[in-house]
Amino acid sequence: MKRKVHRQVQRRKTVLPSARVRQEIKNFLQALDSYPARAAKEPSVTFQEHLCSIFVGRDDRGGNRQSRP
């Protein structure tokens, strides 16, 4: 008669994304939401260009960057 093998399942630790990753996700979702309006005004803009403009316009804390004089 064969013995049954019982495997123990080990739980993985849940790793929460860092604040930077959460901000990148937030920026991406914002770009998805706002792209149709921008594409209507500027038909030649690609989604990648639009996405980059959102990332460039923000700093790591999610605020608008201020240019220095």
Order of alpha helices (4+ residues) and beta strands (2+ residues): alpha-alpha
